[in-house]
Amino acid sequence: MSILETINSPEDLKRLSVSRLPELAADLRRTIIQTCAVNGGHLAPSLGVVELTIALHKVFTTPADKIVWDVGHQAYAHKLLTGRRDSFSTLRTLDGISGFPKRNESCHDSFDVGHSSTSISAATGFAVARDLVGRKGKVLAVIGDGSMTGGIAYEGINHAGHLNKDMIIILNDNEMSIAENVGALSNFLIRTASSEFVQRFKKNTESFLKKLEVGKGLLHVARKMEESFKGLLTPGMLFEAFGFEYIGPIDGHDLPALIETLENVKKFDNAVLIHVLTKKGMGYKPAEDNPALYHGVGPFEIKTGKVLKGKGGAASYTAVFGAALCKLAAEDDQIAAITAAMPDGTGLAAFSKEFPERFFDVGIAEQHGVTFAAGLAVGGYRPVFAVYSSFLQRAYDQVCHDVCQQNLPVTFAIDRGGVVGSDGPTHHGAFDLSYLRHLPNLTLMAPKDENELQHMLATAINLGTPAAVRYPRGNGYGVALDQTFDIIPVGRAEVLRKGDAAAIIALGTMVNPAFEAAAVLDTEGIALTVVNARFVKPLDETLIIALAEKCGILVTIEENALQGGFGSAVLELLELRGLNGIRVLRLGYPDSYIPQGEQHELRTMLGLDCAGITLSIRSFLKSVI
């Protein structure tokens, strides 16, 4: 029996001697690697914090103590240590355990996460609530250096430092050059600075000096000397300026040092930041050598590290977008590209190499990225901000206030529109049509396939006004890719099939299954018109009104929340034109968060595949005819 098999809760871990913990760390890594090799997942982040996770659960007691994981993609070891070992093989699968902390999954998961930079704000809220009601317990936020590029992290740390509550921030830093720079001296400073004696001595000395007439001057000199020495060797001055006691940097893979530091800091009653250095992908060489690839990886061969490709065949929408943008930028030196720490994920890696002077990675800072794009646009450029749908949510005000209100030529290339798969509800692009279509001056479109994506991108950049092109995660259909790009007439839909029984107006990823459903129903004597809507805003009002008056029955299909989405726009148009007798069936996402699962599984579950659409339309027509 492995040592991990004896761990059913953190209490079992606490009973282990420190000498047994490296064996537990090896078991955790082996289990995480084996599961991710089958299911895919955030491998490198979780491997990097195995020792840190063990130390946290060795020293602190959840759920009485609260650990808030930032993003949460590094919490796999935490899940294994908190009663989910037997269900860990279901990680990221339909009806399985989540790839992120979930409060409804375990009492040891204190806060639902999935997006970055939120842990400090949430932990501050926990600390204030604890003190208001007089509860005991520690509050910890575990945040990576990447998440510290997000503005909300600094908003949180600024407020937390001002309040100076009893809370601990663990800064998980995987920039290994720091470890080489500070070496053994840093470990000495950490153990010294975090010891109970040193902290008590500092406080007592400060109290004594404050009482002396000359004490304030001496105290000022002492602090300056300490800050100069610490600032020379560590980034402590930055965090102490925010009001935090700084401890570190410390080797995040040295279990005795981690445990000693955490035991010492556990006795503090003020705001503390512990700077921990880790290696992403630690313990699995392919992930150590290429942490970016294994950050969020699909299934792979454990022995070789070779990533197992999906079905292959057609290029992904993301890749087609990236290639098309490079081609357009080669012809127009005013085109610039922006990403929020996702150059590979958004397809901009090639652009960054081909046009480095026009490529900008702003970090995990979508708000800044949008307003930065607005500034570029005022300066005469045509910026394209490539961003995941669910991440653009964070920059809604900037899209509204800084881009659309000024009617600036910024293009939003919105990747991951619709269901995205195993990352689940925090990452599904379920709301973008709803939160964008009501903004004045914005043109909003979605392609039926990867070739149409190219033309829409060229159209968006050519408009000279705000525009958004929304497309899904995954492979296209393998259609031929045009080598020259056309400008699509704004607000012009495309009729793909004609019939008199009813008209299906489908958008983006729903065009192909709608066409297939119409073919099935045609064999039953139900002839349907199928329209590729192309535009959510502006709608092809002339075509929609003509179809409504001709058929009297419309079906709208979209991969978006039905509230405020494309179907709602069609209903609003009919109401505006006084066509209140038209029967409309709207198909899309329900008023609930969509769980994790493969894209095809979720579309089947939601009735948005060919079979589901066929069934819904057949039933609807029977009820109205």
Beta strands, then each sheet from edge to edge (+ up, - down):
strand 1: 66-69
strand 2: 139-144
strand 3: 167-173
strand 4: 245-251
strand 5: 271-277
strand 6: 335-339
strand 7: 359-361
strand 8: 382-388
strand 9: 411-415
strand 10: 443-445
strand 11: 467-470
strand 12: 494-497
strand 13: 502-506
strand 14: 528-532
strand 15: 535-537
strand 16: 553-561
strand 17: 583-589
sheet 1: 1+ 2+ 3+ 5+ 4+
sheet 2: 7+ 6+ 8+ 9+ 11+ 10+ 15-
sheet 3: 12+ 14- 13- 16- 17-
end
